Structures are given as C-alpha cells and as structure tokens.
Amino acid sequence: MAGKNYSEEFKKEVVKAVLDERSTIGQAAKDFGVSRETVRNWVTKEKRRRSGNTEPARDAAERARVREMERRIAELEQENAFLKKCAAFFARER
C-alpha cells in the first residue's frame, strides 16, 4: 500500500495544530483527514527536531544489546566486589 505524499507546509500546519495550538493528535488527524499514526509520526519527528535529538528511537536489537551489556556490567561489578573481599581477607592473614 503506497502512502500519500503531503507537502511540508501541510505537515507543518498539522504539527503546529498539535504542538502550538494544543490540539490532540486524534483531533488534528480528524480535522486534517490524516491518520492518527501519520500525525503522531510527524509530531514525534518535530519534537525531536526541537530538542536537537534527530536520531530515531533505538530499535529492538539495540535495546536488547544495551540490556545485555548492563547485565554483564552488573555481573562484573559483583565479581569485582568478591575479589576485593578476598584480597582484604588474605591481606589480614599476612
């Protein structure tokens, strides 16, 4: 299914209605005859642009990779704490 091509002016008008005029995404979609998901995408993109964050949200694979790295860091921190306790024990025994 091919998507419709909307002009940048039209997109800006829809986004302005949501962000600057405090319309809801649903109301703007209804008023302008565009799907809610399309309006949501435009609004999200504009919010990112305004905040200076132009990178898209992390995909699932990257999120999984980050979770795995965080898990591994926690594991290494536990091992490090254990080794410190062992070193302190052996230092006292000398």
C-alpha positions in Angstrom: 0.0 0.0 0.0 1.6 3.2 -1.1 1.5 6.2 1.3 0.3 9.6 0.4 2.8 12.4 -0.1 2.0 15.5 1.8 3.6 18.9 1.4 6.0 20.1 4.0 3.7 23.1 4.5 0.7 20.8 5.2 2.8 18.7 7.7 3.9 21.9 9.5 0.3 23.1 9.7 -0.8 19.8 11.2 2.1 19.6 13.7 1.5 23.3 14.7 -2.1 22.5 15.5 -0.9 19.8 17.9 2.2 21.4 19.5 1.4 25.1 19.4 -2.4 25.2 19.4 -2.8 22.3 21.9 -5.0 20.2 19.7 -4.9 16.4 20.3 -3.3 14.1 17.8 -6.7 12.5 17.3 -8.5 15.8 16.7 -5.8 17.0 14.3 -6.0 13.8 12.4 -9.7 14.1 12.1 -9.6 17.8 11.2 -7.0 17.4 8.5 -8.1 14.0 7.2 -4.8 12.2 8.1 -4.4 9.0 10.0 -3.5 9.3 13.7 -0.3 7.3 13.2 0.8 9.7 10.5 0.2 12.8 12.7 1.9 11.0 15.6 5.0 10.4 13.5 5.1 14.0 12.3 4.7 15.3 15.8 7.4 13.0 17.2 9.8 14.0 14.5 9.2 17.7 15.2 9.6 17.2 18.9 13.0 15.5 18.3 14.0 18.3 15.9 13.1 21.0 18.5 15.0 19.2 21.2 18.0 18.8 19.0 17.8 15.0 19.1 17.4 13.9 15.4 18.3 10.3 15.9 15.4 7.8 15.7 14.4 5.8 18.7 16.5 2.8 19.4 15.4 -0.3 17.6 14.7 -3.6 19.5 18.1 -5.1 18.7 20.0 -2.2 20.1 17.8 -2.1 23.2 18.5 -5.9 23.7 22.2 -5.3 23.3 22.2 -2.5 25.8 20.3 -4.7 28.3 22.8 -7.5 27.8 25.7 -5.0 28.4 24.1 -3.7 31.5 23.6 -7.3 32.8 27.3 -8.0 32.1 28.4 -4.9 33.9 26.4 -5.8 37.0 27.9 -9.3 36.9 31.5 -7.9 36.6 30.8 -5.5 39.5 29.7 -8.4 41.7 32.8 -10.4 40.8 35.0 -7.3 41.5 33.4 -6.8 44.9 34.0 -10.5 45.7 37.7 -10.3 44.7 38.1 -7.2 46.9 36.8 -9.1 49.9 39.1 -12.0 49.1 42.1 -9.6 48.8 41.2 -7.9 52.1 40.9 -11.3 53.8 44.3 -12.5 52.6 45.9 -9.1 53.5 44.7 -9.6 57.1 46.1 -13.1 57.2 49.7 -11.9 56.4 
